[in-house]
Amino acid sequence: MRILLIMDPGIPVPPTLYGGHERLVYLFAEEYQKLGHEVTLLAGPESHCSGKTVTFGTNDLARSKQVRFGEARFVWKFLRENRHKFDLVHNFGRLIYLLPILNNPVKKIMSYGRPVARGGIKIVTSLPNRNLIFTACSNNCAATGNIKGHWETVYNAIDFSQYKLITKVTEDAPLMFLGRLDRIKGAHTAIQVAKATNNQLIIAGNISHTEEDLAYFKTVIEPQIDNKQIKYVGPLNDAEKNSRLGHAKALLFPIEWDEPFGMVMIEAMACGTPVIAFKKGSVPEVVENGITGFIVDDAAGMQQKIAEMDTVDRSLCRKTAMKRFNVNVIAGNYLQLFEGK
């Protein structure tokens, strides 16, 4: 099958540091190619994959609306000129990209990893369309957009072969928080839990530059970083992430919003590290209580479960998550949407 994968510019595919969705697109490009399909990747500058790559746009997350409109025009022109060259168009970028081929017989998957803007769904599904399936990375995420059209849940994935299983950690192993340092991600709660249980906490992730979230980091998080009990190590590359997660006692995921998926949860599980997460968003779909971690309601529940970390079999944690979220499993789920299996 000839597959076109589309991703917004802004961050290269694959990313070097931050960029969960870009990393996901790269994994699928490689897996589709590995399965014998002919892959073309349409993405921002400096992107690449084992198949063919066409780049466009600008790698700047703060680019203007005018620049973004120019990017959409590029994609429209590309699709009009090349629509007959593909059997499947798998779009992880903006829904508007698909306009020129909505009613074309080419098979189309529109995949969402964030809460869905319903206005776009209403407009697109009111237009003539064929062979269009919407997917979201969790049932919780799908519920934000499933008002019209054909919707399916297909979870996110990682390549488990890139993560090393650590079967045992020391008693004084640190807790881990990994994520963008916005208030809704809950780093302040992770600090509270670490202090209450007398554990070291390693905080990793990028600092947001929005005014509100930068102020949150400067006033709430930074004053508590002593580089002894509470350490901030910045954004992590893949090797650093593997090592930090693998040698952690647990990953804390005290989110204050309905997280659509939470890729870091399965990255921790791939290392054998259990996740203790608040019962919000996709968490009940991702964490298997007592096997890959624990689902709790609040900081007190998180503190309680830290004492139970030795009841989790780290090998079983990885094995269980791999059966559900490895890239070969999820890529197969996507392809089966149009194979009737």
Residue pairs with C-beta under 8 A, 6 or more apart in sequence:
1 37
1 38
1 87
1 88
1 335
2 37
2 38
2 40
2 85
2 86
2 87
2 88
3 32
3 37
3 38
3 39
3 40
3 86
3 87
3 88
3 89
3 90
4 40
4 42
4 82
4 86
4 88
4 89
4 90
5 25
5 28
5 29
5 32
5 39
5 40
5 41
5 42
5 43
5 49
5 90
5 91
5 92
6 42
6 43
6 75
6 89
6 90
6 91
6 92
6 93
6 97
7 13
7 21
7 22
7 25
7 41
7 42
7 43
7 44
7 47
7 92
7 93
8 43
8 44
8 57
8 71
8 92
8 93
8 94
9 43
9 44
9 45
9 56
9 57
9 58
9 59
9 60
9 63
9 71
10 44
10 57
10 58
10 59
10 60
10 61
10 63
11 18
11 19
11 22
11 44
11 59
11 61
12 19
12 22
12 43
12 44
12 45
12 46
12 47
12 48
12 59
13 22
13 23
13 25
13 26
13 29
13 41
13 43
13 44
13 47
13 48
13 49
14 22
14 23
14 26
14 47
15 22
15 23
16 237
17 206
17 235
17 236
17 237
18 180
18 206
18 235
20 113
20 156
20 263
21 92
21 113
22 43
23 263
24 92
24 113
24 156
24 157
24 263
25 41
25 43
25 92
26 49
27 157
27 158
27 159
27 327
27 331
28 90
28 157
28 327
28 330
28 331
28 334
29 39
29 41
29 49
29 50
29 51
30 49
30 50
30 327
31 327
31 328
31 331
32 39
32 51
32 331
32 335
33 39
33 49
33 50
33 51
34 50
35 331
35 335
38 51
39 49
39 50
39 51
39 52
40 51
40 52
40 53
40 54
40 86
41 47
41 48
41 49
41 51
41 52
41 53
41 54
42 53
42 54
42 56
42 75
42 78
43 53
43 54
43 55
43 56
44 55
44 56
44 57
44 58
44 59
45 55
45 56
45 57
45 58
45 59
46 55
46 59
47 53
47 55
54 78
56 71
56 74
56 75
56 78
57 63
57 67
57 70
57 71
57 74
58 67
58 71
60 67
68 94
72 94
72 96
72 97
75 93
75 97
76 97
76 99
76 100
79 89
79 97
79 98
79 100
79 101
80 100
83 100
83 101
83 104
83 106
84 106
86 106
87 106
87 107
88 106
88 107
88 108
88 109
88 338
89 98
89 101
89 106
89 107
89 108
89 109
90 108
90 109
90 111
90 334
91 97
91 98
91 108
91 109
91 110
91 111
92 111
92 113
95 110
95 117
95 120
95 121
95 124
96 120
98 108
98 110
98 124
98 132
99 124
101 108
102 108
102 124
102 127
102 128
102 129
102 130
102 132
103 127
103 128
103 129
103 130
104 130
105 130
105 131
106 131
107 131
107 338
108 131
108 132
108 133
109 133
109 134
109 135
109 334
109 337
109 338
110 132
110 133
110 134
110 135
111 134
111 135
111 136
111 137
111 154
111 334
112 134
112 135
112 136
112 137
112 141
112 142
112 145
112 260
113 136
113 137
113 141
113 156
113 260
113 261
114 141
114 260
115 141
115 144
115 145
115 258
115 260
116 136
116 141
116 142
116 144
116 145
117 145
118 144
118 145
118 147
121 134
121 145
121 147
121 148
121 149
122 147
122 148
124 132
124 149
125 148
125 149
126 148
131 338
132 149
132 150
133 150
133 151
133 152
133 337
133 338
134 142
134 145
134 146
134 149
134 150
134 151
134 152
135 142
135 151
135 152
135 153
135 154
135 334
135 337
136 142
136 144
136 145
136 146
136 151
136 153
136 154
136 260
137 153
137 154
137 155
137 156
137 260
137 261
137 282
138 153
138 155
138 260
138 261
138 281
138 282
138 285
138 286
139 153
139 282
139 285
140 258
140 260
140 281
140 282
140 285
141 153
141 260
141 261
141 281
141 282
142 151
142 152
142 153
145 151
152 337
154 330
154 333
154 334
154 337
155 261
155 285
155 286
155 324
155 325
155 330
155 333
156 261
156 263
156 266
156 325
156 330
157 266
157 325
157 326
157 327
157 329
157 330
157 331
158 263
158 266
158 267
158 270
158 325
158 326
158 327
159 326
159 327
160 270
160 318
160 321
160 322
160 325
160 326
160 327
162 238
162 242
162 270
163 242
163 245
163 246
163 267
163 270
163 271
163 318
164 242
164 246
164 271
165 246
165 270
165 271
165 272
165 314
165 315
165 318
166 246
166 247
166 271
166 272
166 273
166 314
167 272
167 314
167 315
168 314
169 247
169 248
169 249
172 200
173 247
173 248
173 249
174 199
174 200
174 201
174 202
174 231
174 247
174 248
174 249
175 190
175 193
175 194
175 199
175 200
175 201
175 202
175 248
175 249
175 250
175 251
175 252
175 306
176 201
176 202
176 204
176 244
176 245
176 248
176 249
176 250
176 251
176 252
176 268
176 273
177 186
177 187
177 190
177 201
177 202
177 203
177 204
177 205
177 251
177 252
178 203
178 204
178 205
178 236
178 241
178 244
178 245
178 251
178 264
178 267
178 268
179 185
179 187
179 205
179 253
179 264
180 205
180 206
180 208
181 187
181 203
181 205
181 206
181 207
181 208
181 213
181 216
181 217
181 221
182 208
182 210
182 213
182 216
183 212
183 213
183 216
183 220
183 256
184 255
184 256
184 257
185 205
185 255
185 256
186 252
186 253
186 254
186 255
186 256
186 278
187 203
187 205
187 221
188 220
188 221
189 252
189 254
189 256
189 299
189 302
190 201
190 203
190 252
190 254
191 201
191 203
191 221
191 224
191 230
192 299
193 199
193 201
193 252
193 254
193 299
193 302
193 303
193 306
194 200
194 201
194 229
194 230
194 252
195 229
195 230
196 299
196 303
197 303
197 306
197 307
199 229
199 249
199 306
200 228
200 229
200 230
200 231
201 229
201 230
201 231
201 252
202 231
202 233
202 244
202 248
203 221
203 225
203 230
203 231
203 232
203 233
204 232
204 233
204 234
204 235
204 236
204 240
204 241
204 244
205 234
205 235
205 236
206 234
206 235
207 213
207 214
207 217
208 214
208 217
221 232
222 232
224 230
225 231
225 232
233 240
233 244
236 244
241 267
242 271
245 251
245 264
245 267
245 268
245 271
245 273
246 271
246 272
246 273
248 268
248 273
249 273
249 306
249 309
250 273
250 274
250 275
250 276
250 293
250 305
250 306
250 309
251 264
251 265
251 268
251 273
251 274
251 275
251 276
251 293
252 276
252 277
252 302
253 259
253 262
253 264
253 265
253 275
253 276
253 277
253 278
253 283
254 277
254 278
254 299
254 302
255 262
255 277
255 278
255 280
255 281
255 283
256 278
256 280
257 280
257 281
258 280
258 281
258 282
259 280
259 281
259 282
259 283
260 281
260 282
261 281
261 282
261 286
262 277
262 281
262 282
262 283
262 286
265 275
265 277
265 283
265 286
265 287
265 293
266 286
266 321
266 325
268 274
268 275
269 275
269 292
269 293
269 317
269 318
269 320
269 321
269 325
270 318
270 321
270 322
271 318
272 314
272 315
272 317
272 318
273 314
273 317
274 292
274 293
274 294
274 309
274 312
274 314
274 317
275 286
275 287
275 292
275 293
275 294
276 293
276 294
276 296
276 302
276 305
276 306
277 283
277 286
277 287
277 293
277 294
277 295
277 296
278 295
278 296
278 297
278 298
278 302
279 295
279 296
279 297
283 295
284 295
286 292
287 293
287 294
287 295
288 320
289 295
290 311
290 312
291 312
291 313
291 316
291 317
291 320
292 312
292 317
292 320
292 321
293 312
293 317
294 301
294 305
294 308
296 302
296 304
296 305
323 329
